[in-house]
């Protein structure tokens, strides 16, 4: 396969991998991985964790430290810091460990373009095989059916029972869709390299819809204002108004500080949901804070329809799996205003099915587009115009 694969070729490859899995006597997802990784095990080998200081995989980093022979937490921006009774080291120390442990295996824990490229090159220089975070999770039996971690049965549904595929408005959307399925079956970055765009273009730089200086943005999952800064880059810092929704108190405080005095910004310290209420929330100060029944606090959530925003022109949602409820809570606003939509579709295993279904149920006139922005399964966006 090459970057010029057609939609039909990609779909045929999905079918081939699913058939291989179905025919196997033992249903082991490693069968679908490329040959260079499928036989790599963690048991009985020294393990180095690359980009181990990244926020989102910390629960799994701890899991690996507790259950395997982790000899290096590698993170160049945290050298000398300690975590899990181990000290972070940099590139030079990793190369030294690799020289002394020829059977070393590495796990890629980071997700940004720059960090992944850096550590992939470093591991290649050292001759160390690398598993992705999700390949390592597969080996540990930790690919949850509730999250978007490549469950084969879910991929079968996405490949063969998605009635909305014909609503994607261009071939690139369909190619992206099947490359995402292939990635989630094999966890090979090769498939995403065919279709992914740079992270800095996410939400507002896709070119799918133009942005003007009169936009009224609803920013669901505003974090510390990172998406507002991205929005400013593409609008020259000019907009009619920004309504920022952020339920995490620490993130909301940072956003308030970062944009103190900005007159066209309203911060709502609440999450977006299907109704206005309070829900359990898990917050650990990381990028992964989310609404969760396992949360130790409760936070307010609101239906966008209850906020009286009568003139929204653009809605962005990146809210850790709450996208479908938030869309349902914005039905009247979407029908009335017909805003452009940029909705993340990777937090839950069937988001690629449920988010287009929900959008089209609210406003069937929308044209849908799909784009991807990272070297792993994260950062997939459904656009509607």
Buried (B, 14 or more C-beta within 10 A) or exposed (E): EEEEBEBEEBBEBBEEBBEEBEEEEEEEBBBBBEEEBBEBEBEEBBBBBBBBBBEBBBEBBEBBBEEBBBBBBBBBEBBEEEBBEBBBBBBEBBBEBBEEBEEBBBBBBBBBBEBBEBBBEBBEEBEBBBBBBBBBBBBBEBBEEEBBBBBBEBBBBBBEEBEBBEBBBEEBBBBBBBBBBBBBBBBBBEBBEBBBBEBEBBBBBBEBBEBEEEBBBBBBBBBBBBBBEBBBEBBEEEBEBBBBBBBBBBBBBBBBEEBEEBEEBEBBBBBBBBEBEBBEBBBEEBBBBBBBEEBEEEBBBBBBBEBEBEEBBBBBBBBBBBBBBBBBBBBBBBEEBBBBBBBBBBBBBBBBBBBBBBBBEBBEEBBBBBBBBBBBBBBBBBBBB
